[in-house]
Amino acid sequence: MDLQLLTAKPWKAVRVDGSPTKSKGLYWITRIKHKAAIVLTKHFGFNYGLAEVAIGRCTFSLLKEALKHSADLYIAHNLAALPVAVLAAKKNNTKCGFDAEDFHRNEVSNDPKDIDVKLKTYIEEEYFSQVDYLTASSFPIAQLYQKLFPAKKITTVLNAFSVVKEVSLSVTKPNEPLKLFWFSQTIGLNRGLQDVFSALNFLKNEFIELHILGFLNEKTTCSLNELVVEPQLQKKIKIVFHQPINPDQLPIFAAQFDVGLALEPNYPLNRNICLTNKIFTYLQAGLAVLASDTEAQKQFITENPNVGFCYEKGNAQQMAVILKQLIDQPELLLQTKHTAYQAARSNLNWETESQKFLKVVKETLAS
């Protein structure tokens, strides 16, 4: 998928340190170094470059490559690239910035003693103070980082997508089932799917289709099937699994459905305050959004009340009530889809968010 994506782009991508299919020897050597560094940090701490090797398999090779390319601004998009951007900018006496897509120190755990938390906290403390700008992908993430780094001005730039012109608003026909859609790179049991499966058991007499897209293993399939506890559910409710597709095609594929599910849990902390890009895919596809009440998603729905609905995470009965309302009131479903579709084309898109980003870049370069 990377190759398909990059071929169509007007810019050049450079791969460093091999891959499982190309330069396999180099790939495995760097993997061993990376794993060894993680083990060593547990015993010797994060100095002497151990943290930089432990945070990413290719950190210093990426730095070596970055130094070959003179730039006015080096931008890092994940913690493994953060040291690279800072060190390359310092070497070339230019500027650097970081886009925080997540609250990184609490991506895996909230326990301050957890090695992943300690490593990521160290990287943030070491390098955030040296960047010339910080952006965050949700307002709650920006707020938390602002408290930790009060000297920094942090701008929220949402992970929105460009307007997908190929999508037209679909109209749900009478007597058709309500079509629900959820996707992820990998289908797992830690992303709220239990809620929707449990909700379906309250709606066993309704015609509903649940479409799930992503990589699925046999163990997860068995676990999901066990969540369908009512035999009668199989008669009216249809569950369909789809293989992953090119991300650029997701909004077009999703446009055939009615409701996009954003079923995020609230643990660890990052899951509670990140604003998943699922929501922006659903909006571009013209779907009504049904989101769990994580802090970030609840705030988003509060600010954009007509594009979807929020339910209390873990409360399958409340989710079922919302879905039943959409079944019984097709005009409400159509209006919500229409509002979502229009919002994605007016302001909840990358065309709008990119202006915030470019303003930050221009101010950084001018300072």
C-alpha positions in Angstrom: 0.0 0.0 0.0 2.9 2.3 0.7 4.3 1.7 -2.8 0.8 2.4 -4.4 0.5 5.6 -2.3 4.0 7.0 -3.0 3.9 6.3 -6.7 1.1 8.8 -7.0 2.8 11.6 -5.0 4.7 14.5 -6.4 7.5 14.1 -3.8 10.2 11.6 -3.2 10.4 9.2 -0.3 13.6 7.6 0.9 13.6 4.4 2.8 16.4 3.7 5.3 17.6 0.6 7.0 15.9 -1.9 4.8 12.6 -3.8 5.1 11.3 -7.4 5.4 11.3 -7.6 1.6 14.2 -5.4 0.6 17.7 -5.3 2.3 16.6 -8.0 4.7 20.0 -8.4 6.3 20.2 -4.7 7.2 16.6 -4.8 8.4 17.3 -7.7 10.8 20.5 -6.1 12.1 18.7 -2.9 12.9 15.9 -4.8 14.6 18.3 -6.6 16.8 20.0 -3.3 17.8 16.6 -1.8 18.5 15.5 -4.7 20.7 18.8 -4.7 22.5 18.6 -1.0 23.2 15.1 -1.4 24.8 16.5 -4.1 27.1 19.6 -2.0 28.0 17.5 1.1 28.9 15.8 -1.0 31.6 19.1 -1.5 33.3 21.2 1.5 32.3 18.8 4.3 31.7 18.3 6.5 28.7 21.7 8.3 28.2 24.5 7.7 25.7 22.0 7.5 22.8 20.2 4.4 24.2 16.9 6.2 24.3 17.2 7.4 20.6 17.9 3.8 19.5 15.2 2.3 21.7 12.5 4.7 20.5 12.9 3.7 16.8 14.7 1.1 14.7 16.1 3.6 12.3 16.8 6.8 14.3 20.4 7.4 13.6 20.3 6.1 10.0 17.4 8.5 9.4 19.5 11.3 10.9 22.4 10.5 8.6 20.0 10.7 5.6 18.3 13.9 6.8 21.6 15.7 7.1 22.1 15.1 3.3 19.1 17.3 2.7 19.4 20.9 3.5 16.0 22.3 4.6 14.5 25.5 6.1 12.3 23.3 8.3 12.5 19.8 9.5 9.2 18.2 10.7 8.8 15.1 12.8 5.6 13.2 12.8 6.3 10.6 15.5 8.6 10.3 18.5 11.2 8.2 16.7 11.7 11.0 14.2 11.7 13.8 16.8 15.4 13.5 17.7 16.2 13.4 14.0 14.4 16.7 13.2 15.9 18.5 16.2 19.5 17.3 15.6 19.3 17.9 11.8 18.0 21.4 12.4 20.6 22.2 15.0 23.4 20.9 12.7 22.2 23.0 9.8 21.2 26.0 12.0 17.6 25.9 10.8 14.1 25.3 12.3 12.2 22.2 13.3 8.7 21.3 14.4 6.7 18.3 15.7 3.1 17.2 15.0 1.8 15.3 18.0 -0.9 12.9 16.6 -1.1 11.3 20.1 -0.4 11.9 23.7 2.7 9.7 23.2 3.8 9.0 26.8 0.5 7.4 27.6 -0.1 5.5 24.3 0.5 2.1 26.0 0.0 2.6 29.7 -0.8 5.2 32.3 1.7 3.7 34.8 4.6 6.1 35.2 6.8 3.1 36.0 6.1 1.3 32.7 9.2 1.2 30.5 7.3 2.5 27.4 6.0 5.5 29.5 9.4 6.2 30.9 11.1 6.1 27.5 8.6 8.3 25.7 8.5 10.7 28.6 12.3 11.0 28.4 12.2 11.7 24.6 9.5 14.3 25.0 11.3 16.1 27.9 14.6 16.0 26.1 13.4 17.3 22.7 10.1 19.1 22.9 11.9 22.1 24.5 14.1 22.3 21.4 11.5 22.4 18.7 10.4 25.7 17.2 6.7 24.7 17.1 4.3 22.0 18.3 0.9 21.1 16.9 -1.5 18.5 18.3 -4.3 16.5 16.6 -6.9 17.2 19.3 -7.7 20.0 21.7 -7.4 17.7 24.8 -3.9 16.5 23.6 -2.9 20.2 23.1 -4.1 21.1 26.6 -2.2 18.3 28.3 1.0 19.1 26.5 0.5 22.8 27.2 0.5 22.1 30.9 3.6 20.0 30.6 5.4 22.5 28.4 4.0 26.0 29.3 6.6 27.8 27.3 5.4 26.3 24.1 2.5 27.6 22.0 0.6 24.5 20.8 -1.8 24.7 17.9 -4.5 22.1 17.3 -4.6 20.8 13.8 -7.2 18.1 13.3 -6.4 14.9 11.3 -9.0 15.8 8.7 -9.0 14.6 5.1 -9.2 16.5 1.9 -12.7 16.7 0.4 -13.5 13.5 -1.6 -15.3 14.8 -4.7 -16.1 11.3 -5.9 -18.5 10.7 -3.0 -22.1 11.7 -3.3 -24.6 11.5 -0.5 -26.4 8.2 -0.5 -30.1 7.9 0.3 -31.4 5.1 2.4 -34.3 3.4 0.7 -37.4 2.3 2.6 -37.3 -1.2 4.0 -33.6 -1.4 3.6 -31.5 -2.5 6.7 -29.6 0.0 8.7 -26.0 -0.3 7.6 -23.3 0.2 10.2 -19.5 0.5 9.4 -16.3 0.2 11.4 -12.7 -0.1 10.2 -9.2 -0.4 11.4 -5.9 -1.7 10.1 -6.3 -4.7 12.4 -9.6 -5.9 13.9 -9.1 -6.4 17.6 -11.0 -6.7 20.8 -9.7 -3.6 22.5 -11.4 -1.0 20.2 -15.0 -1.1 21.5 -16.5 -3.7 19.1 -17.9 -5.5 22.1 -20.3 -2.6 22.5 -21.9 -2.8 19.1 -22.1 -6.7 19.2 -23.9 -6.4 22.6 -26.1 -3.7 21.2 -27.2 -5.9 18.3 -28.5 -8.4 20.9 -31.0 -5.8 22.0 -32.0 -5.2 18.4 -32.5 -8.8 17.3 -35.9 -8.0 15.7 -34.5 -5.3 13.5 -32.9 -5.5 10.0 -29.3 -4.4 10.5 -26.0 -4.9 8.6 -22.7 -4.6 10.5 -19.7 -4.2 8.1 -16.2 -4.5 9.6 -13.1 -3.9 7.6 -9.5 -4.8 8.6 -7.0 -7.6 9.1 -8.8 -10.4 11.0 -7.3 -13.5 12.6 -9.1 -16.7 13.5 -8.9 -16.1 17.2 -10.5 -12.7 17.0 -13.2 -14.2 14.7 -14.1 -16.8 17.3 -14.2 -14.2 20.1 -16.5 -11.9 18.1 -18.8 -14.7 17.3 -19.1 -15.5 21.0 -20.5 -12.0 21.6 -23.5 -12.8 19.5 -25.5 -14.6 22.2 -28.9 -14.7 20.7 -29.4 -17.4 18.0 -32.3 -15.3 16.6 -29.9 -12.5 15.8 -28.6 -14.4 12.9 -32.0 -14.2 11.1 -32.3 -10.5 10.7 -28.8 -9.1 11.5 -26.1 -9.6 8.9 -22.4 -9.3 9.9 -19.9 -8.9 7.0 -16.1 -8.8 7.2 -14.1 -7.0 4.6 -10.4 -7.2 3.7 -8.3 -3.9 4.0 -8.3 -1.6 1.1 -6.2 1.3 0.0 -6.8 4.1 2.5 -7.5 6.6 -0.3 -10.5 4.5 -1.3 -12.0 4.3 2.2 -14.4 7.2 2.0 -15.7 6.0 -1.4 -16.1 2.4 0.0 -17.7 3.7 3.2 -20.3 5.9 1.4 -22.5 2.8 0.8 -23.3 2.6 4.6 -25.4 4.7 7.0 -23.6 5.0 10.3 -19.9 5.1 11.0 -18.8 3.7 14.4 -16.1 5.3 16.5 -16.0 3.0 19.5 -12.9 4.1 21.2 -12.1 3.0 24.8 -10.8 5.5 27.4 -7.7 3.6 28.4 -4.9 4.3 28.3 -5.1 8.1 28.6 -4.2 8.7 24.9 -7.3 6.7 23.7 -9.5 9.0 25.8 -8.1 12.3 24.4 -7.1 11.5 20.9 -9.6 12.2 18.1 -9.6 9.2 15.8 -9.3 9.8 12.1 -12.2 7.4 11.7 -14.6 10.2 12.3 -13.2 12.3 9.5 -13.4 9.3 7.1 -17.1 8.9 8.0 -17.8 12.6 7.5 -16.2 12.5 4.0 -18.3 9.5 3.2 -21.5 11.2 4.4 -22.2 8.9 7.3 -23.9 9.7 10.6 -21.3 9.3 13.3 -21.9 7.2 16.4 -19.1 7.7 18.9 -18.2 6.5 22.4 -18.0 9.3 25.0 -14.2 9.6 25.3 -13.2 13.1 26.2 -12.1 14.1 22.7 -15.1 12.5 20.9 -17.7 13.8 23.3 -16.2 17.3 22.9 -16.3 16.9 19.1 -19.9 15.8 19.0 -20.8 18.6 21.4 -19.2 21.1 19.1 -20.8 19.5 16.0 -24.1 18.1 17.4 -25.9 17.5 14.1 -23.3 15.2 12.5 -23.8 12.3 14.9 -24.4 10.9 18.4 -22.5 10.0 21.5 -23.2 7.0 23.8 -21.7 6.0 27.1 -18.9 3.6 26.4 -19.8 0.1 27.7 -23.5 1.0 27.6 -24.7 -1.3 24.8 -28.4 -0.6 25.7 -27.9 3.1 25.2 -26.3 2.4 21.9 -29.2 0.2 20.9 -31.6 3.0 21.8 -29.8 5.4 19.4 -29.7 2.8 16.6 -33.4 2.0 17.1 -34.2 5.7 16.8 -32.4 5.9 13.5 -34.3 2.9 12.3 -37.7 4.3 13.4 -37.0 7.8 12.1 -35.4 7.5 8.7 -35.8 11.3 8.2 -33.5 11.8 11.2 -30.9 9.4 9.7 -31.0 11.2 6.4 -30.7 14.7 8.0 -27.8 13.6 10.1 -26.0 12.1 7.1 -26.7 15.2 5.1 -25.3 17.5 7.8 -22.2 15.3 8.1 -21.7 15.4 4.4 -22.0 19.1 4.2 -19.7 19.7 7.3 -17.0 17.7 5.7 -17.2 19.9 2.6 -17.5 23.2 4.4 -15.0 23.2 7.4 -14.2 19.7 8.7 -11.6 18.9 6.1 -7.9 19.3 5.4 -8.5 22.3 3.2 -9.5 24.2 6.3 -7.1 22.5 8.8 -4.1 23.0 6.4 -4.5 26.7 6.7 -3.9 26.5 10.4 -0.8 24.3 9.8 0.6 26.6 7.1 0.1 29.6 9.4 2.2 27.9 12.0 4.9 27.1 9.4 5.0 30.7 8.1 5.2 32.1 11.6 8.0 29.7 12.5 10.1 30.5 9.4 9.6 34.2 10.0 10.6 34.2 13.6 
